[in-house]
Amino acid sequence: MIEEKKLYPVTYLRELNELSRDRLVSAGIILLKQLVSEPEKISMKTGINNGALKIIVDRANAMLL
């Protein structure tokens, strides 16, 4: 079911460091689908800089294809 509906948790991203992972989870972002939906708002909620977040979102998008 996870693969069928592409409900991958953010922990699937190996590039994600512990601090970024903790910030995402604290902001309620636990799935890759949530991460790619509104990256601008996520940057503001988490404090992850736009450059790092772009890399994370690009990788998440690649996994969701």
A tleap script that builds the chain and sets N, CA, C and O, in Angstrom:
source leaprc.protein.ff14SB
mol = sequence {
  NMET ILE GLU GLU LYS LYS LEU TYR PRO VAL
  THR TYR LEU ARG GLU LEU ASN GLU LEU SER
  ARG ASP ARG LEU VAL SER ALA GLY ILE ILE
  LEU LEU LYS GLN LEU VAL SER GLU PRO GLU
  LYS ILE SER MET LYS THR GLY ILE ASN ASN
  GLY ALA LEU LYS ILE ILE VAL ASP ARG ALA
  ASN ALA MET LEU CLEU
}
set mol.1.N position { 0.814 -1.192 0.000 }
set mol.1.CA position { 0.000 0.000 0.000 }
set mol.1.C position { 0.862 1.263 0.000 }
set mol.1.O position { 0.539 2.232 -0.687 }
set mol.2.N position { 1.929 1.259 0.748 }
set mol.2.CA position { 2.810 2.422 0.798 }
set mol.2.C position { 3.342 2.744 -0.586 }
set mol.2.O position { 3.308 3.901 -1.005 }
set mol.3.N position { 3.823 1.760 -1.290 }
set mol.3.CA position { 4.357 1.997 -2.624 }
set mol.3.C position { 3.263 2.310 -3.625 }
set mol.3.O position { 3.440 3.162 -4.496 }
set mol.4.N position { 2.143 1.633 -3.509 }
set mol.4.CA position { 1.033 1.848 -4.433 }
set mol.4.C position { 0.526 3.292 -4.373 }
set mol.4.O position { 0.272 3.909 -5.408 }
set mol.5.N position { 0.382 3.821 -3.174 }
set mol.5.CA position { -0.131 5.177 -2.996 }
set mol.5.C position { 0.979 6.208 -2.816 }
set mol.5.O position { 0.714 7.398 -2.640 }
set mol.6.N position { 2.225 5.736 -2.862 }
set mol.6.CA position { 3.410 6.596 -2.712 }
set mol.6.C position { 3.351 7.412 -1.422 }
set mol.6.O position { 3.507 8.633 -1.431 }
set mol.7.N position { 3.125 6.717 -0.331 }
set mol.7.CA position { 3.052 7.346 0.984 }
set mol.7.C position { 4.380 7.176 1.722 }
set mol.7.O position { 4.432 6.637 2.827 }
set mol.8.N position { 5.431 7.641 1.094 }
set mol.8.CA position { 6.773 7.497 1.662 }
set mol.8.C position { 7.014 8.543 2.749 }
set mol.8.O position { 6.706 9.718 2.553 }
set mol.9.N position { 7.556 8.131 3.884 }
set mol.9.CA position { 7.898 9.104 4.929 }
set mol.9.C position { 9.159 9.882 4.542 }
set mol.9.O position { 9.953 9.424 3.720 }
set mol.10.N position { 9.331 11.044 5.134 }
set mol.10.CA position { 10.502 11.870 4.822 }
set mol.10.C position { 11.802 11.154 5.186 }
set mol.10.O position { 12.863 11.499 4.664 }
set mol.11.N position { 11.732 10.179 6.060 }
set mol.11.CA position { 12.939 9.445 6.446 }
set mol.11.C position { 13.507 8.610 5.292 }
set mol.11.O position { 14.627 8.109 5.392 }
set mol.12.N position { 12.752 8.456 4.204 }
set mol.12.CA position { 13.265 7.761 3.018 }
set mol.12.C position { 14.376 8.555 2.337 }
set mol.12.O position { 15.157 7.993 1.569 }
set mol.13.N position { 14.453 9.842 2.610 }
set mol.13.CA position { 15.467 10.684 1.992 }
set mol.13.C position { 16.785 10.558 2.748 }
set mol.13.O position { 16.928 11.065 3.860 }
set mol.14.N position { 17.720 9.893 2.144 }
set mol.14.CA position { 19.021 9.703 2.798 }
set mol.14.C position { 19.806 11.007 2.920 }
set mol.14.O position { 20.663 11.140 3.794 }
set mol.15.N position { 19.515 11.959 2.050 }
set mol.15.CA position { 20.219 13.241 2.065 }
set mol.15.C position { 19.791 14.121 3.239 }
set mol.15.O position { 20.460 15.102 3.563 }
set mol.16.N position { 18.694 13.772 3.859 }
set mol.16.CA position { 18.119 14.582 4.918 }
set mol.16.C position { 18.911 14.397 6.212 }
set mol.16.O position { 19.004 13.290 6.743 }
set mol.17.N position { 19.479 15.498 6.712 }
set mol.17.CA position { 20.212 15.381 7.972 }
set mol.17.C position { 19.235 15.388 9.146 }
set mol.17.O position { 18.051 15.682 8.984 }
set mol.18.N position { 19.740 15.068 10.295 }
set mol.18.CA position { 18.886 14.916 11.476 }
set mol.18.C position { 18.155 16.204 11.842 }
set mol.18.O position { 16.976 16.167 12.193 }
set mol.19.N position { 18.840 17.335 11.765 }
set mol.19.CA position { 18.222 18.618 12.109 }
set mol.19.C position { 17.066 18.937 11.162 }
set mol.19.O position { 15.985 19.324 11.607 }
set mol.20.N position { 17.291 18.775 9.861 }
set mol.20.CA position { 16.227 19.048 8.885 }
set mol.20.C position { 15.056 18.094 9.070 }
set mol.20.O position { 13.897 18.501 8.989 }
set mol.21.N position { 15.357 16.834 9.317 }
set mol.21.CA position { 14.293 15.849 9.548 }
set mol.21.C position { 13.456 16.243 10.766 }
set mol.21.O position { 12.227 16.208 10.721 }
set mol.22.N position { 14.127 16.613 11.842 }
set mol.22.CA position { 13.414 17.005 13.062 }
set mol.22.C position { 12.555 18.247 12.839 }
set mol.22.O position { 11.445 18.341 13.362 }
set mol.23.N position { 13.071 19.200 12.062 }
set mol.23.CA position { 12.310 20.419 11.778 }
set mol.23.C position { 11.071 20.115 10.939 }
set mol.23.O position { 9.999 20.671 11.180 }
set mol.24.N position { 11.222 19.234 9.958 }
set mol.24.CA position { 10.086 18.858 9.119 }
set mol.24.C position { 9.011 18.165 9.949 }
set mol.24.O position { 7.830 18.500 9.862 }
set mol.25.N position { 9.435 17.204 10.747 }
set mol.25.CA position { 8.475 16.454 11.563 }
set mol.25.C position { 7.795 17.380 12.576 }
set mol.25.O position { 6.594 17.255 12.814 }
set mol.26.N position { 8.537 18.290 13.165 }
set mol.26.CA position { 7.954 19.239 14.117 }
set mol.26.C position { 6.917 20.143 13.455 }
set mol.26.O position { 5.974 20.603 14.099 }
set mol.27.N position { 7.105 20.391 12.158 }
set mol.27.CA position { 6.155 21.215 11.402 }
set mol.27.C position { 4.992 20.389 10.852 }
set mol.27.O position { 4.121 20.917 10.162 }
set mol.28.N position { 4.984 19.089 11.164 }
set mol.28.CA position { 3.893 18.234 10.714 }
set mol.28.C position { 4.093 17.651 9.326 }
set mol.28.O position { 3.159 17.095 8.748 }
set mol.29.N position { 5.298 17.771 8.784 }
set mol.29.CA position { 5.602 17.240 7.457 }
set mol.29.C position { 6.225 15.862 7.654 }
set mol.29.O position { 7.394 15.749 8.022 }
set mol.30.N position { 5.436 14.813 7.406 }
set mol.30.CA position { 5.961 13.468 7.614 }
set mol.30.C position { 6.004 12.636 6.339 }
set mol.30.O position { 6.665 11.598 6.293 }
set mol.31.N position { 5.303 13.089 5.304 }
set mol.31.CA position { 5.284 12.355 4.039 }
set mol.31.C position { 5.928 13.180 2.930 }
set mol.31.O position { 5.881 14.410 2.949 }
set mol.32.N position { 6.528 12.489 1.968 }
set mol.32.CA position { 7.142 13.185 0.841 }
set mol.32.C position { 6.113 13.998 0.068 }
set mol.32.O position { 6.426 15.081 -0.428 }
set mol.33.N position { 4.890 13.489 -0.039 }
set mol.33.CA position { 3.836 14.233 -0.743 }
set mol.33.C position { 3.582 15.584 -0.078 }
set mol.33.O position { 3.330 16.575 -0.764 }
set mol.34.N position { 3.645 15.629 1.226 }
set mol.34.CA position { 3.466 16.894 1.945 }
set mol.34.C position { 4.634 17.825 1.658 }
set mol.34.O position { 4.455 19.032 1.496 }
set mol.35.N position { 5.806 17.263 1.600 }
set mol.35.CA position { 7.024 18.042 1.390 }
set mol.35.C position { 7.011 18.748 0.043 }
set mol.35.O position { 7.424 19.905 -0.043 }
set mol.36.N position { 6.553 18.090 -0.999 }
set mol.36.CA position { 6.603 18.680 -2.336 }
set mol.36.C position { 5.404 19.580 -2.626 }
set mol.36.O position { 5.398 20.286 -3.634 }
set mol.37.N position { 4.396 19.567 -1.766 }
set mol.37.CA position { 3.173 20.314 -2.060 }
set mol.37.C position { 3.354 21.835 -1.973 }
set mol.37.O position { 2.883 22.552 -2.856 }
set mol.38.N position { 4.008 22.329 -0.958 }
set mol.38.CA position { 4.171 23.772 -0.764 }
set mol.38.C position { 5.534 24.090 -0.161 }
set mol.38.O position { 5.621 24.455 1.011 }
set mol.39.N position { 6.593 23.955 -0.946 }
set mol.39.CA position { 7.938 24.153 -0.381 }
set mol.39.C position { 8.181 25.551 0.187 }
set mol.39.O position { 8.961 25.702 1.127 }
set mol.40.N position { 7.520 26.582 -0.372 }
set mol.40.CA position { 7.743 27.938 0.140 }
set mol.40.C position { 7.251 28.059 1.577 }
set mol.40.O position { 7.930 28.630 2.429 }
set mol.41.N position { 6.072 27.520 1.836 }
set mol.41.CA position { 5.519 27.574 3.191 }
set mol.41.C position { 6.334 26.702 4.141 }
set mol.41.O position { 6.507 27.040 5.312 }
set mol.42.N position { 6.823 25.596 3.635 }
set mol.42.CA position { 7.606 24.690 4.477 }
set mol.42.C position { 8.898 25.360 4.916 }
set mol.42.O position { 9.320 25.206 6.062 }
set mol.43.N position { 9.526 26.102 4.017 }
set mol.43.CA position { 10.743 26.818 4.374 }
set mol.43.C position { 10.479 27.791 5.511 }
set mol.43.O position { 11.275 27.896 6.445 }
set mol.44.N position { 9.373 28.493 5.432 }
set mol.44.CA position { 9.038 29.456 6.485 }
set mol.44.C position { 8.713 28.753 7.798 }
set mol.44.O position { 9.107 29.223 8.865 }
set mol.45.N position { 7.997 27.627 7.731 }
set mol.45.CA position { 7.610 26.892 8.941 }
set mol.45.C position { 8.801 26.250 9.643 }
set mol.45.O position { 8.850 26.191 10.872 }
set mol.46.N position { 9.761 25.770 8.853 }
set mol.46.CA position { 10.841 24.965 9.414 }
set mol.46.C position { 12.139 25.717 9.635 }
set mol.46.O position { 12.959 25.318 10.462 }
set mol.47.N position { 12.330 26.802 8.901 }
set mol.47.CA position { 13.593 27.520 8.991 }
set mol.47.C position { 14.698 26.894 8.159 }
set mol.47.O position { 15.855 27.303 8.257 }
set mol.48.N position { 14.356 25.906 7.343 }
set mol.48.CA position { 15.339 25.298 6.444 }
set mol.48.C position { 15.529 26.260 5.281 }
set mol.48.O position { 14.553 26.690 4.667 }
set mol.49.N position { 16.786 26.606 4.971 }
set mol.49.CA position { 17.011 27.596 3.923 }
set mol.49.C position { 16.552 27.083 2.564 }
set mol.49.O position { 16.510 25.877 2.324 }
set mol.50.N position { 16.214 28.000 1.695 }
set mol.50.CA position { 15.631 27.664 0.399 }
set mol.50.C position { 16.527 26.771 -0.451 }
set mol.50.O position { 16.031 25.882 -1.144 }
set mol.51.N position { 17.824 26.993 -0.408 }
set mol.51.CA position { 18.747 26.170 -1.198 }
set mol.51.C position { 18.729 24.716 -0.763 }
set mol.51.O position { 18.634 23.809 -1.591 }
set mol.52.N position { 18.820 24.505 0.527 }
set mol.52.CA position { 18.797 23.134 1.054 }
set mol.52.C position { 17.441 22.491 0.826 }
set mol.52.O position { 17.354 21.310 0.490 }
set mol.53.N position { 16.387 23.269 1.009 }
set mol.53.CA position { 15.046 22.733 0.815 }
set mol.53.C position { 14.799 22.360 -0.640 }
set mol.53.O position { 14.116 21.375 -0.920 }
set mol.54.N position { 15.350 23.139 -1.570 }
set mol.54.CA position { 15.187 22.814 -2.997 }
set mol.54.C position { 15.803 21.460 -3.312 }
set mol.54.O position { 15.214 20.668 -4.047 }
set mol.55.N position { 16.965 21.190 -2.772 }
set mol.55.CA position { 17.626 19.896 -2.984 }
set mol.55.C position { 16.756 18.767 -2.425 }
set mol.55.O position { 16.567 17.736 -3.070 }
set mol.56.N position { 16.237 18.977 -1.231 }
set mol.56.CA position { 15.393 17.972 -0.577 }
set mol.56.C position { 14.123 17.737 -1.392 }
set mol.56.O position { 13.730 16.592 -1.614 }
set mol.57.N position { 13.485 18.812 -1.836 }
set mol.57.CA position { 12.232 18.702 -2.597 }
set mol.57.C position { 12.486 18.049 -3.955 }
set mol.57.O position { 11.689 17.224 -4.402 }
set mol.58.N position { 13.582 18.409 -4.611 }
set mol.58.CA position { 13.909 17.781 -5.903 }
set mol.58.C position { 14.085 16.276 -5.755 }
set mol.58.O position { 13.616 15.508 -6.594 }
set mol.59.N position { 14.752 15.860 -4.704 }
set mol.59.CA position { 14.959 14.430 -4.472 }
set mol.59.C position { 13.617 13.736 -4.148 }
set mol.59.O position { 13.360 12.624 -4.609 }
set mol.60.N position { 12.787 14.398 -3.365 }
set mol.60.CA position { 11.479 13.849 -3.038 }
set mol.60.C position { 10.635 13.698 -4.299 }
set mol.60.O position { 9.974 12.677 -4.487 }
set mol.61.N position { 10.657 14.707 -5.159 }
set mol.61.CA position { 9.919 14.610 -6.420 }
set mol.61.C position { 10.398 13.437 -7.262 }
set mol.61.O position { 9.588 12.734 -7.866 }
set mol.62.N position { 11.695 13.221 -7.305 }
set mol.62.CA position { 12.243 12.095 -8.080 }
set mol.62.C position { 11.755 10.757 -7.527 }
set mol.62.O position { 11.486 9.828 -8.289 }
set mol.63.N position { 11.643 10.661 -6.222 }
set mol.63.CA position { 11.182 9.412 -5.618 }
set mol.63.C position { 9.686 9.179 -5.859 }
set mol.63.O position { 9.230 8.035 -5.885 }
set mol.64.N position { 8.938 10.248 -6.032 }
set mol.64.CA position { 7.492 10.127 -6.212 }
set mol.64.C position { 7.082 9.873 -7.664 }
set mol.64.O position { 5.915 9.598 -7.942 }
set mol.65.N position { 8.030 9.965 -8.577 }
set mol.65.CA position { 7.701 9.701 -9.999 }
set mol.65.C position { 7.413 8.250 -10.246 }
set mol.65.O position { 7.122 7.862 -11.377 }
savepdb mol mol.pdb
quit
